[in-house]
Amino acid sequence: MVENIGGIRSASPSYKDIVIAPQTGGKLTQATIGYTSVRGLIRTSWRRQGAKFSLEVTVPANTTATVHVPAKAAGDVTESGKPLDQANGVKFLRMDGGAAVVTVGGGTYRFESRQ
């Protein structure tokens, strides 16, 4: 559940770098998953309502995460109501397989998108 539904995976030893890519297909419309790593709590909470998708991510301090936000285009994604290019601490990397891929540091982020 942590790796699939929550999408939480370690990308380096001791969860210094994390990949967050929740699997949102099927009949599930929402999920909240937390994992306490040696670096602290990693948490994802997502909800799908029609074409709207919301994803809240908590990343421990001194950790980086690559987050995959389901979206048709990068312009369809916001973080705390701001476009990705204006969101603090968020760097857009690329579109990949129907998701906007961004990197973030420690903190809590609230992404919204259209699918």
N, C-alpha and C positions, 0 to 999 in steps of 0.2 A: 504493500500500500504506500509506503513512504516513497519508493522510487517510481512507481507507476502513477498512481492517482495524485500524489503530492508532487511528483516530479523532482524530488530532492536526491541529488547524487554528488558524491565527492569527485572532484576533478584532480585532486592532488592529495598527498598524505595529510591526515589529520584535519580534513575539511578546510584547509587554508583557502582553496579555490573550490567553488561549488557551481554545479549546473542545476538550474531550476527549469524544468520543462514538463509541466503537468500534462498527463494524458486525459483529455477532456471529452473524448468521444463516448458513444454508447448512450445509455439511458441516464447516467448520472448528470445532474444539472448543477451540483455544487459539492464542494468538499473542503474540509479544513484538516490539515496534517501538520504535525510538529515533530521534530526530531532534536533531541539534545545531544549535540556533538561535544567533543572535547573543547571546542571554542565557544560553545554557548548554543542557545536555542535557534534553530532554523525552522521557519514556519511558512507555509503557503495556505492561502484560503482563496478559492476561486468559485465563481458563479457564472453560469451561462443562462441568459434570459433572451430567447429569440436570437437576434443578431448581435446583441450586446454581451460582452465578456468583461468580467472584473477579476482582477488578480491582485491580492495583497501578499507581499513578500517581506519577511523579516530575516535579515542577515546579521550574524554576530559582528561585533567590532573586530577590526584587524583581519577581515575576511573579504574576499571579493566573490561576486556571483555573476554568472552569465545566465541571463533570464530570457526564456523564449515565451513571448506573448502572442497567442494566436491572433492573427490579423491578416487582412488582405493586402494592406500597404502600411508603411511606416507612418504615413500621415493620418492613419486611422487610430493611432495609439496616443494616449495621454498618460502622464504620471501626475497625480494630485491635481488634475485639471489643466495641466500645462502640456503643450506639444513636447515631444521628446527632445527637440533641439533647445528647448528653454527650461527643461527640468533640471533641478540641482542634483548633482551626483550621478546622473544617468548619461551613458554614452551609447548612442546607436551604432551597432556594428554592421548589420546586414539584414536582409530578408532571407529566410531559409525555411522551405517546406511549409509555407502558410503561417509563418510566425516572424514577428519582428524580434531580432536578437539584440539585447542590450547588455552592458556591464554596469554593475553597481557595487558600491562599497557597503560597509556596515550601516544598518538603519532599517527603517520600514518604508516601503514604497507601495503606492496604490495605483496600479495600472488599469486603464479601461480601453477597450477597443471594439471595433466592429468586425464581425467575421463574415 
